[in-house]
Amino acid sequence: METPAILAFGFYFLVIVVGCFMAVGCASLVRALVGLVATLLGVAGMYLLLNAPFMAFMQILIYVGAICVLIFFALMLARADADGDEADPAPAPRTFKGILAAMLPGALLAPILMLHPTASKLIPAEVPLAELGRRLMEDYVLPFELISVVLLISMAGAVLLVWERRDK
Amino acid sequence: MNATISFDSVLHVVLALVGVAVFVGLNGLLLVYAERKVAGFIQRRPGPYEVGPQGILQAVADALKLIGKQLVRPDRADPLLFWMAPVLAFFPVLLLFLPIPFSPLLTGWDVNLGLLLILAFAGFNVLALLLAGWGSNNKYGLLGAARAVAQSVAYEIPLLLAVLAIAFQEGTLSLSAIVGGQGGMPWQWNIAVQPLAFLIFFVSALGETNRAPFDLPEAESELTAGFHTEYSGMGFGMFFLAEYANMIVACSVCTVLFLGGWKGPFLDGAWWFLAKVYGLLLTMMWFRWTYPRVRFDQLLNLNWRWLLPLGVLNLLATAFVMKL
């Protein structure tokens, strides 16, 4: 049981890392999007490894099937060619800031996980769908609703950003 | 899932995938022949007639021609995206067949989230069309891809609403359990309880599989061939096979959800399932040669003004009845 799991973990890890570098490094935006799709698929694979097929399929259905397709649509409307402005190498300070921003979530999450490690199981148990739904709507209903507020705020924020641009 | 992985289960899934690949290949030949014959009879001409008795070997000859043709890539097309698209269109479709219960015993992988698996991996088809349209550096390809995305994002919503109504009613996402919840007689099938959901599902499935009258991404009279204009030989062949495979999956899911799956009035088994699936496929072909292609605004109006509100109402009514 052990070896296939480690092999699968290695494979998904490789897919995620290669996808990430494609997503941030490719000059062509469409290729970068393909990298993003690979990363999301790798994460879906990790969910399968954690014995959470519902999460894995939802990840594919929502992120690959809907969000990436919409990003693609936006790219297509913008006619982002591979030899446009954004293809030039980024200036060094911006790269530095980018790396810093990428490390921030890790720096925030790692101490919490290290201080409060959750008990892990040898073999992950699959949570039945009905149980998942019941927990979300009863025990965790407040965080569940708060997530939708976060989405609403980010959507409003996106609209606001575009609005300011238009004034200038 | 990894916890339960054993050599047997992996072997089972691999064998199922090989079986599905053979099934899709043979059905490709069969459906091309059927489609051309149906088109011929509807237009009062014999259809393919020369190769073999009644033209029965025409599809084989076409397949051999496709395999033999040279693969050409346009000069300034992106090689990675251009060659990735047909592969991405064809191979995920094979996965879609895994959870489909052909008979009580004949299921590739009886996963309890089968319906979700099919809906999730069906999304790859749009992605492949987009990559093909973008990667081939061709204005017709790009227009076809833009239409494909607007269409499939729109039609996915009523499709999901119709599927959700059945999932609510049966309380499961497992395809075998949904078949198990229906009886053998036609009035015990879900279509008798949910006729509106069936209609919404079937129309949305036509939109999702890019079939006429909703075949705008490849409208040959306006866009030459839309997203696959630049593909020759098996590049085109894989899109073609993927389209037929998607039709079979859509009809199979429709059979499972609404028409009682492998159950029939007598002698339950795979033959009932196949008979219903081929009946739906023939209906799809019949639609193609009966209705003219809709305009793009008509396509989107039909979806956003009719299918979506009807789907929501149907879902609310189902939830209400379930609660009572």
Chai-1 contact restraints between the chains, C-beta under 6 A:
chainA,res_idxA,chainB,res_idxB,connection_type,confidence,min_distance_angstrom,max_distance_angstrom,comment,restraint_id
A,P4,B,I5,contact,1.0,0.0,6.0,A-B,restraint_1
A,A5,B,N2,contact,1.0,0.0,6.0,A-B,restraint_2
A,V30,B,W134,contact,1.0,0.0,6.0,A-B,restraint_3
A,L48,B,M1,contact,1.0,0.0,6.0,A-B,restraint_4
A,L49,B,N2,contact,1.0,0.0,6.0,A-B,restraint_5
A,N51,B,M1,contact,1.0,0.0,6.0,A-B,restraint_6
A,P53,B,M1,contact,1.0,0.0,6.0,A-B,restraint_7
A,P53,B,L113,contact,1.0,0.0,6.0,A-B,restraint_8
A,F54,B,L113,contact,1.0,0.0,6.0,A-B,restraint_9
A,F57,B,L113,contact,1.0,0.0,6.0,A-B,restraint_10
A,F57,B,L116,contact,1.0,0.0,6.0,A-B,restraint_11
A,F57,B,L117,contact,1.0,0.0,6.0,A-B,restraint_12
A,F57,B,A120,contact,1.0,0.0,6.0,A-B,restraint_13
A,I60,B,A120,contact,1.0,0.0,6.0,A-B,restraint_14
A,L61,B,L119,contact,1.0,0.0,6.0,A-B,restraint_15
A,L61,B,A120,contact,1.0,0.0,6.0,A-B,restraint_16
A,V64,B,G123,contact,1.0,0.0,6.0,A-B,restraint_17
A,G65,B,G123,contact,1.0,0.0,6.0,A-B,restraint_18
A,V69,B,V126,contact,1.0,0.0,6.0,A-B,restraint_19
A,V69,B,V149,contact,1.0,0.0,6.0,A-B,restraint_20
A,F72,B,L130,contact,1.0,0.0,6.0,A-B,restraint_21
A,F73,B,V149,contact,1.0,0.0,6.0,A-B,restraint_22
A,M76,B,A146,contact,1.0,0.0,6.0,A-B,restraint_23
A,I123,B,A3,contact,1.0,0.0,6.0,A-B,restraint_24
